[in-house]
Amino acid sequence: MESTGQNPLQANDTTLMDFILVGFSDVPNLRGLLFGVFLIIYVIILMGNSLIIIITKVNPSLQTPMYFFLGNFSSLEICYVSVTVPRLLTDLCRQNRNISFLACATQMYFFLIFGASECFILTAMAYDRYVAICNPLLYPLIMNNRLCIQLATGCWITGIPVHIGFTYLIFSLHFCGSNKLNHFFCDIPPVLKLACGDTFMIEMLVYEVAVLVVTIPFLLILASYVKIISTILKLPSAAGRAKAFSTCSSHLMVVALFFGSGIITYLRPKSSHSTGMDKFLSLFYTIVTPMFNPIIYCLRNKEVIVALKKSLPKWIAL
């Protein structure tokens, strides 16, 4: 198809007007199985994170900054997976997998926004653990209700202006030739592969945004945990050390899963990108990791388990 050099979102009939999400159409015999698996995972994510949100809201023992941020993180997880998974499930059931430029840009924008917000919330959670363990006497004063709300609000909205401009720049590129997007949602690497002309500046911008949104928060989390671990090791009692480690282990596991897959996807060299690996990594950080998060926080957190044991019988009785 011919490109007119106009913005694809405002182009005329001669411009490439939509993409075809190839997804998993190359394995037609597995589409039914994949639909079932992804649907079950999606339900687990929705139910698990909804349970965490409810339990942290209604249980008095969980009315602390740590669980306030956990509730926000679970809300983000529901939003994050709902950007991609419903569309994936729909595409597995139909032949027409076309997605318009506007729909593709919208999906990418919200995916980036919620992904960035998760990075920031995980950083805020690390700061909360840092203050709780390294400055326990000042913890109630520092992590007051006002600061928690300000941090959570900042995590939700900070990426909005950045990603508006970022998404607009990507979809202002010229797209011509094939419109087959070899992916199951509109992620940055597969969309850039379909762009015509030199995309070097956009690729450099991708790295810069990834450094700001992914690498810097990850380094801040690492710095927090270096200080946290050094403080824990100085505690005189083994019981105190075990309790301190237990409050951090769940968060550390989620950080490793989420940031590890994100850094590999967006910061590895373009020459090492392959369609199969990109899809696998994308499945990992868009579906698998969000499924593990509520499981990790519920099974490895004694306070949440105790709260669930107290609350579930009451809810069942209702």
C-alpha positions as a Markdown table, in Angstrom:
| # | Residue | x | y | z |
|---|---|---|---|---|
| 1 | Met | 0.0 | 0.0 | 0.0 |
| 2 | Glu | 1.1 | 3.5 | -0.7 |
| 3 | Ser | 2.1 | 5.9 | 2.1 |
| 4 | Thr | 1.2 | 9.6 | 1.7 |
| 5 | Gly | 3.4 | 10.8 | 4.5 |
| 6 | Gln | 0.5 | 11.9 | 6.6 |
| 7 | Asn | -0.2 | 10.9 | 10.2 |
| 8 | Pro | -1.8 | 7.4 | 10.0 |
| 9 | Leu | -4.5 | 8.5 | 12.5 |
| 10 | Gln | -5.7 | 11.1 | 10.1 |
| 11 | Ala | -4.8 | 9.7 | 6.7 |
| 12 | Asn | -6.9 | 9.3 | 3.6 |
| 13 | Asp | -7.9 | 6.1 | 1.9 |
| 14 | Thr | -4.5 | 5.5 | 0.2 |
| 15 | Thr | -2.7 | 5.2 | 3.5 |
| 16 | Leu | -2.3 | 2.0 | 5.5 |
| 17 | Met | -5.4 | 2.2 | 7.8 |
| 18 | Asp | -5.1 | -0.8 | 10.0 |
| 19 | Phe | -3.0 | -3.7 | 11.2 |
| 20 | Ile | -3.7 | -7.5 | 11.3 |
| 21 | Leu | -2.7 | -9.0 | 14.6 |
| 22 | Val | -1.2 | -12.3 | 13.6 |
| 23 | Gly | -1.2 | -13.5 | 17.3 |
| 24 | Phe | -1.3 | -17.3 | 17.4 |
| 25 | Ser | -2.9 | -17.9 | 14.0 |
| 26 | Asp | 0.3 | -19.8 | 13.0 |
| 27 | Val | -0.8 | -22.6 | 15.4 |
| 28 | Pro | -4.5 | -23.1 | 14.5 |
| 29 | Asn | -4.7 | -26.5 | 16.1 |
| 30 | Leu | -3.8 | -25.0 | 19.5 |
| 31 | Arg | -6.2 | -22.0 | 19.4 |
| 32 | Gly | -8.9 | -23.8 | 21.4 |
| 33 | Leu | -6.4 | -24.9 | 24.0 |
| 34 | Leu | -4.8 | -21.4 | 24.2 |
| 35 | Phe | -8.2 | -19.8 | 24.6 |
| 36 | Gly | -9.0 | -22.1 | 27.5 |
| 37 | Val | -5.6 | -21.5 | 29.2 |
| 38 | Phe | -5.6 | -17.8 | 28.8 |
| 39 | Leu | -9.2 | -17.5 | 29.9 |
| 40 | Ile | -8.5 | -19.5 | 33.1 |
| 41 | Ile | -5.4 | -17.3 | 33.8 |
| 42 | Tyr | -7.4 | -14.1 | 33.2 |
| 43 | Val | -10.1 | -15.2 | 35.7 |
| 44 | Ile | -7.4 | -16.1 | 38.3 |
| 45 | Ile | -5.8 | -12.7 | 37.8 |
| 46 | Leu | -9.2 | -10.9 | 38.2 |
| 47 | Met | -10.3 | -12.9 | 41.2 |
| 48 | Gly | -6.9 | -13.0 | 43.0 |
| 49 | Asn | -6.3 | -9.3 | 42.7 |
| 50 | Ser | -9.9 | -8.4 | 43.5 |
| 51 | Leu | -9.6 | -10.5 | 46.6 |
| 52 | Ile | -6.5 | -8.6 | 47.6 |
| 53 | Ile | -8.2 | -5.3 | 47.0 |
| 54 | Ile | -11.2 | -6.3 | 49.1 |
| 55 | Ile | -9.2 | -7.8 | 52.0 |
| 56 | Thr | -6.9 | -4.8 | 52.3 |
| 57 | Lys | -9.9 | -2.5 | 52.3 |
| 58 | Val | -12.1 | -4.2 | 54.8 |
| 59 | Asn | -9.7 | -5.9 | 57.3 |
| 60 | Pro | -8.6 | -3.5 | 60.1 |
| 61 | Ser | -5.3 | -5.3 | 60.6 |
| 62 | Leu | -4.3 | -4.5 | 57.0 |
| 63 | Gln | -4.9 | -0.8 | 57.1 |
| 64 | Thr | -1.2 | 0.0 | 56.8 |
| 65 | Pro | 0.9 | 1.8 | 54.1 |
| 66 | Met | 2.3 | -1.6 | 52.9 |
| 67 | Tyr | -1.2 | -2.9 | 52.1 |
| 68 | Phe | -2.4 | 0.4 | 50.9 |
| 69 | Phe | 0.2 | 0.2 | 48.1 |
| 70 | Leu | -0.5 | -3.5 | 47.6 |
| 71 | Gly | -4.2 | -2.7 | 47.0 |
| 72 | Asn | -3.1 | 0.0 | 44.4 |
| 73 | Phe | -0.8 | -2.5 | 42.8 |
| 74 | Ser | -3.6 | -5.1 | 42.5 |
| 75 | Ser | -5.9 | -2.5 | 40.9 |
| 76 | Leu | -3.2 | -1.7 | 38.4 |
| 77 | Glu | -2.7 | -5.4 | 37.6 |
| 78 | Ile | -6.4 | -5.7 | 36.7 |
| 79 | Cys | -6.2 | -2.7 | 34.4 |
| 80 | Tyr | -2.9 | -3.8 | 33.0 |
| 81 | Val | -4.0 | -7.3 | 31.9 |
| 82 | Ser | -7.4 | -6.0 | 30.7 |
| 83 | Val | -5.7 | -3.9 | 28.1 |
| 84 | Thr | -4.4 | -7.0 | 26.2 |
| 85 | Val | -6.1 | -10.2 | 27.3 |
| 86 | Pro | -9.7 | -9.6 | 26.3 |
| 87 | Arg | -8.6 | -8.7 | 22.8 |
| 88 | Leu | -6.3 | -11.8 | 22.7 |
| 89 | Leu | -9.2 | -14.0 | 23.7 |
| 90 | Thr | -11.5 | -12.4 | 21.1 |
| 91 | Asp | -8.9 | -12.9 | 18.3 |
| 92 | Leu | -8.5 | -16.5 | 19.2 |
| 93 | Cys | -12.2 | -17.0 | 18.4 |
| 94 | Arg | -12.4 | -15.2 | 15.1 |
| 95 | Gln | -10.9 | -15.0 | 11.7 |
| 96 | Asn | -10.9 | -11.2 | 11.3 |
| 97 | Arg | -8.1 | -9.9 | 13.5 |
| 98 | Asn | -7.9 | -6.4 | 12.1 |
| 99 | Ile | -7.2 | -3.6 | 14.5 |
| 100 | Ser | -7.4 | 0.1 | 13.4 |
| 101 | Phe | -4.5 | 2.5 | 13.9 |
| 102 | Leu | -6.6 | 4.4 | 16.5 |
| 103 | Ala | -7.4 | 1.2 | 18.4 |
| 104 | Cys | -3.8 | 0.0 | 18.2 |
| 105 | Ala | -2.4 | 3.4 | 19.4 |
| 106 | Thr | -5.0 | 3.4 | 22.3 |
| 107 | Gln | -4.0 | -0.1 | 23.3 |
| 108 | Met | -0.3 | 0.7 | 23.3 |
| 109 | Tyr | -0.9 | 3.9 | 25.2 |
| 110 | Phe | -2.8 | 2.3 | 28.1 |
| 111 | Phe | -0.5 | -0.7 | 28.1 |
| 112 | Leu | 2.5 | 1.7 | 28.6 |
| 113 | Ile | 0.7 | 3.8 | 31.1 |
| 114 | Phe | -0.3 | 0.9 | 33.4 |
| 115 | Gly | 3.1 | -0.7 | 32.9 |
| 116 | Ala | 4.9 | 2.4 | 34.0 |
| 117 | Ser | 2.6 | 2.9 | 36.9 |
| 118 | Glu | 3.3 | -0.6 | 38.1 |
| 119 | Cys | 7.1 | 0.2 | 38.0 |
| 120 | Phe | 6.5 | 3.3 | 40.1 |
| 121 | Ile | 4.2 | 1.5 | 42.6 |
| 122 | Leu | 6.7 | -1.2 | 43.1 |
| 123 | Thr | 9.3 | 1.5 | 43.8 |
| 124 | Ala | 7.0 | 3.1 | 46.3 |
| 125 | Met | 6.5 | -0.3 | 48.0 |
| 126 | Ala | 10.3 | -0.7 | 48.2 |
| 127 | Tyr | 10.6 | 2.8 | 49.8 |
| 128 | Asp | 7.8 | 1.8 | 52.3 |
| 129 | Arg | 9.8 | -1.3 | 53.3 |
| 130 | Tyr | 13.0 | 0.7 | 53.5 |
| 131 | Val | 11.5 | 3.2 | 56.0 |
| 132 | Ala | 9.8 | 0.4 | 58.0 |
| 133 | Ile | 13.0 | -1.6 | 58.5 |
| 134 | Cys | 15.7 | 1.0 | 58.5 |
| 135 | Asn | 13.8 | 3.8 | 60.3 |
| 136 | Pro | 11.1 | 1.9 | 62.4 |
| 137 | Leu | 10.7 | 4.6 | 65.0 |
| 138 | Leu | 10.0 | 7.3 | 62.4 |
| 139 | Tyr | 7.9 | 5.0 | 60.2 |
| 140 | Pro | 4.4 | 6.2 | 61.4 |
| 141 | Leu | 5.6 | 9.8 | 61.0 |
| 142 | Ile | 7.2 | 9.5 | 57.6 |
| 143 | Met | 4.7 | 7.1 | 56.0 |
| 144 | Asn | 1.6 | 9.1 | 57.0 |
| 145 | Asn | -1.7 | 8.9 | 55.2 |
| 146 | Arg | -1.1 | 12.1 | 53.2 |
| 147 | Leu | 2.3 | 10.9 | 51.8 |
| 148 | Cys | 0.9 | 7.5 | 50.9 |
| 149 | Ile | -1.9 | 9.1 | 48.9 |
| 150 | Gln | 0.5 | 11.5 | 47.2 |
| 151 | Leu | 2.9 | 8.7 | 46.3 |
| 152 | Ala | 0.1 | 6.5 | 44.9 |
| 153 | Thr | -1.4 | 9.4 | 42.9 |
| 154 | Gly | 2.0 | 10.3 | 41.5 |
| 155 | Cys | 2.5 | 6.6 | 40.5 |
| 156 | Trp | -0.8 | 6.5 | 38.6 |
| 157 | Ile | -0.5 | 9.8 | 36.7 |
| 158 | Thr | 3.3 | 10.5 | 36.2 |
| 159 | Gly | 3.5 | 8.5 | 33.0 |
| 160 | Ile | 0.4 | 10.0 | 31.4 |
| 161 | Pro | 2.0 | 13.0 | 29.6 |
| 162 | Val | 5.2 | 11.2 | 28.7 |
| 163 | His | 3.4 | 8.3 | 27.0 |
| 164 | Ile | 0.9 | 10.6 | 25.2 |
| 165 | Gly | 3.7 | 12.2 | 23.3 |
| 166 | Phe | 5.6 | 8.9 | 23.0 |
| 167 | Thr | 2.7 | 7.0 | 21.5 |
| 168 | Tyr | 1.9 | 9.9 | 19.1 |
| 169 | Leu | 5.5 | 9.9 | 17.8 |
| 170 | Ile | 5.4 | 6.2 | 17.1 |
| 171 | Phe | 2.1 | 6.4 | 15.2 |
| 172 | Ser | 3.3 | 9.5 | 13.3 |
| 173 | Leu | 5.8 | 7.3 | 11.5 |
| 174 | His | 5.1 | 6.2 | 7.9 |
| 175 | Phe | 3.6 | 2.7 | 7.6 |
| 176 | Cys | 3.6 | 1.0 | 4.2 |
| 177 | Gly | 3.9 | -2.5 | 2.7 |
| 178 | Ser | 2.7 | -5.3 | 5.0 |
| 179 | Asn | 0.2 | -4.6 | 7.7 |
| 180 | Lys | 0.6 | -7.9 | 9.5 |
| 181 | Leu | 1.6 | -7.2 | 13.1 |
| 182 | Asn | 3.3 | -10.4 | 14.1 |
| 183 | His | 2.2 | -10.2 | 17.8 |
| 184 | Phe | -0.9 | -10.6 | 19.9 |
| 185 | Phe | -1.1 | -6.9 | 20.9 |
| 186 | Cys | 0.3 | -3.5 | 19.8 |
| 187 | Asp | 3.6 | -3.5 | 21.6 |
| 188 | Ile | 6.4 | -1.2 | 20.6 |
| 189 | Pro | 9.0 | -3.6 | 18.9 |
| 190 | Pro | 6.5 | -5.3 | 16.5 |
| 191 | Val | 4.9 | -2.0 | 15.5 |
| 192 | Leu | 8.3 | -0.4 | 14.8 |
| 193 | Lys | 9.2 | -3.3 | 12.5 |
| 194 | Leu | 6.4 | -2.3 | 10.2 |
| 195 | Ala | 7.5 | 1.4 | 10.0 |
| 196 | Cys | 9.0 | 2.6 | 6.7 |
| 197 | Gly | 12.2 | 4.6 | 6.7 |
| 198 | Asp | 14.7 | 5.3 | 9.4 |
| 199 | Thr | 13.4 | 4.6 | 12.9 |
| 200 | Phe | 16.7 | 5.1 | 14.7 |
| 201 | Met | 15.6 | 8.3 | 16.6 |
| 202 | Ile | 12.4 | 6.6 | 17.8 |
| 203 | Glu | 14.4 | 3.5 | 18.9 |
| 204 | Met | 16.7 | 5.7 | 20.9 |
| 205 | Leu | 13.7 | 7.4 | 22.4 |
| 206 | Val | 12.4 | 3.9 | 23.4 |
| 207 | Tyr | 15.6 | 3.2 | 25.2 |
| 208 | Glu | 15.5 | 6.6 | 27.0 |
| 209 | Val | 11.9 | 6.1 | 28.1 |
| 210 | Ala | 12.7 | 2.6 | 29.2 |
| 211 | Val | 15.6 | 3.8 | 31.3 |
| 212 | Leu | 13.4 | 6.5 | 33.0 |
| 213 | Val | 10.4 | 4.2 | 33.6 |
| 214 | Val | 12.1 | 0.8 | 34.1 |
| 215 | Thr | 15.8 | 1.0 | 34.8 |
| 216 | Ile | 15.9 | 3.9 | 37.2 |
| 217 | Pro | 13.0 | 2.5 | 39.4 |
| 218 | Phe | 14.7 | -0.9 | 39.3 |
| 219 | Leu | 18.0 | 0.6 | 40.5 |
| 220 | Leu | 16.2 | 2.6 | 43.3 |
| 221 | Ile | 14.5 | -0.7 | 44.4 |
| 222 | Leu | 17.9 | -2.4 | 44.4 |
| 223 | Ala | 19.5 | 0.4 | 46.4 |
| 224 | Ser | 16.6 | 0.2 | 48.9 |
| 225 | Tyr | 17.1 | -3.5 | 49.4 |
| 226 | Val | 20.8 | -3.3 | 49.7 |
| 227 | Lys | 20.2 | -1.0 | 52.7 |
| 228 | Ile | 17.3 | -3.1 | 54.0 |
| 229 | Ile | 19.3 | -6.4 | 53.8 |
| 230 | Ser | 22.3 | -4.8 | 55.6 |
| 231 | Thr | 20.0 | -3.5 | 58.3 |
| 232 | Ile | 18.3 | -6.9 | 58.7 |
| 233 | Leu | 21.6 | -8.7 | 59.0 |
| 234 | Lys | 22.5 | -6.5 | 62.0 |
| 235 | Leu | 19.3 | -7.4 | 63.9 |
| 236 | Pro | 20.3 | -9.3 | 67.1 |
| 237 | Ser | 17.6 | -12.0 | 67.1 |
| 238 | Ala | 17.0 | -14.7 | 64.5 |
| 239 | Ala | 13.3 | -14.3 | 64.9 |
| 240 | Gly | 13.5 | -10.5 | 64.1 |
| 241 | Arg | 15.6 | -11.2 | 61.0 |
| 242 | Ala | 13.1 | -13.9 | 59.8 |
| 243 | Lys | 10.1 | -11.6 | 60.3 |
| 244 | Ala | 11.9 | -8.7 | 58.5 |
| 245 | Phe | 12.8 | -10.9 | 55.6 |
| 246 | Ser | 9.3 | -12.3 | 55.3 |
| 247 | Thr | 7.8 | -8.9 | 54.8 |
| 248 | Cys | 10.2 | -8.3 | 51.9 |
| 249 | Ser | 10.4 | -11.6 | 50.1 |
| 250 | Ser | 7.0 | -11.4 | 48.3 |
| 251 | His | 7.8 | -7.9 | 47.0 |
| 252 | Leu | 11.3 | -9.0 | 45.9 |
| 253 | Met | 9.9 | -12.0 | 43.9 |
| 254 | Val | 7.4 | -9.8 | 42.1 |
| 255 | Val | 10.1 | -7.2 | 41.3 |
| 256 | Ala | 12.4 | -9.9 | 39.9 |
| 257 | Leu | 9.6 | -11.3 | 37.7 |
| 258 | Phe | 8.2 | -8.0 | 36.4 |
| 259 | Phe | 11.4 | -6.0 | 35.9 |
| 260 | Gly | 13.4 | -8.9 | 34.6 |
| 261 | Ser | 11.1 | -9.6 | 31.7 |
| 262 | Gly | 10.5 | -5.9 | 31.0 |
| 263 | Ile | 14.3 | -5.1 | 30.9 |
| 264 | Ile | 15.0 | -8.0 | 28.6 |
| 265 | Thr | 12.2 | -6.9 | 26.3 |
| 266 | Tyr | 12.8 | -3.2 | 25.9 |
| 267 | Leu | 16.6 | -2.8 | 26.6 |
| 268 | Arg | 18.1 | -5.7 | 24.7 |
| 269 | Pro | 19.7 | -4.9 | 21.3 |
| 270 | Lys | 17.4 | -4.8 | 18.3 |
| 271 | Ser | 19.6 | -7.4 | 16.5 |
| 272 | Ser | 18.7 | -10.0 | 19.2 |
| 273 | His | 14.9 | -9.6 | 18.7 |
| 274 | Ser | 13.0 | -12.6 | 17.3 |
| 275 | Thr | 9.3 | -13.0 | 16.8 |
| 276 | Gly | 9.1 | -16.2 | 18.9 |
| 277 | Met | 11.1 | -14.8 | 21.8 |
| 278 | Asp | 9.2 | -11.5 | 21.8 |
| 279 | Lys | 5.9 | -13.3 | 22.0 |
| 280 | Phe | 7.1 | -15.5 | 24.8 |
| 281 | Leu | 8.5 | -12.6 | 26.8 |
| 282 | Ser | 5.3 | -10.6 | 26.2 |
| 283 | Leu | 3.2 | -13.5 | 27.4 |
| 284 | Phe | 5.4 | -13.7 | 30.5 |
| 285 | Tyr | 5.1 | -10.1 | 31.6 |
| 286 | Thr | 1.5 | -9.5 | 30.4 |
| 287 | Ile | -0.2 | -12.7 | 31.6 |
| 288 | Val | 2.1 | -15.1 | 33.6 |
| 289 | Thr | 3.6 | -12.5 | 36.0 |
| 290 | Pro | 0.2 | -10.9 | 36.9 |
| 291 | Met | -1.1 | -14.4 | 37.6 |
| 292 | Phe | 1.7 | -15.1 | 40.1 |
| 293 | Asn | 1.4 | -11.8 | 41.9 |
| 294 | Pro | -1.7 | -12.5 | 44.0 |
| 295 | Ile | -0.6 | -16.1 | 44.5 |
| 296 | Ile | 2.8 | -14.9 | 45.9 |
| 297 | Tyr | 1.3 | -12.2 | 48.1 |
| 298 | Cys | -1.4 | -14.5 | 49.5 |
| 299 | Leu | 0.6 | -17.6 | 50.1 |
| 300 | Arg | 3.8 | -16.0 | 51.3 |
| 301 | Asn | 2.3 | -13.3 | 53.5 |
| 302 | Lys | 1.2 | -14.5 | 57.0 |
| 303 | Glu | -0.9 | -11.4 | 57.7 |
| 304 | Val | -2.9 | -11.8 | 54.5 |
| 305 | Ile | -3.4 | -15.5 | 55.2 |
| 306 | Val | -4.7 | -14.7 | 58.7 |
| 307 | Ala | -7.0 | -12.0 | 57.4 |
| 308 | Leu | -8.4 | -14.4 | 54.7 |
| 309 | Lys | -9.0 | -17.1 | 57.3 |
| 310 | Lys | -11.0 | -14.7 | 59.4 |
| 311 | Ser | -12.9 | -13.1 | 56.6 |
| 312 | Leu | -13.8 | -16.0 | 54.2 |
| 313 | Pro | -16.1 | -17.8 | 56.6 |
| 314 | Lys | -18.0 | -14.6 | 57.2 |
| 315 | Trp | -18.3 | -13.9 | 53.4 |
| 316 | Ile | -19.4 | -17.6 | 52.8 |
| 317 | Ala | -22.0 | -17.3 | 55.5 |
| 318 | Leu | -23.5 | -14.3 | 53.7 |
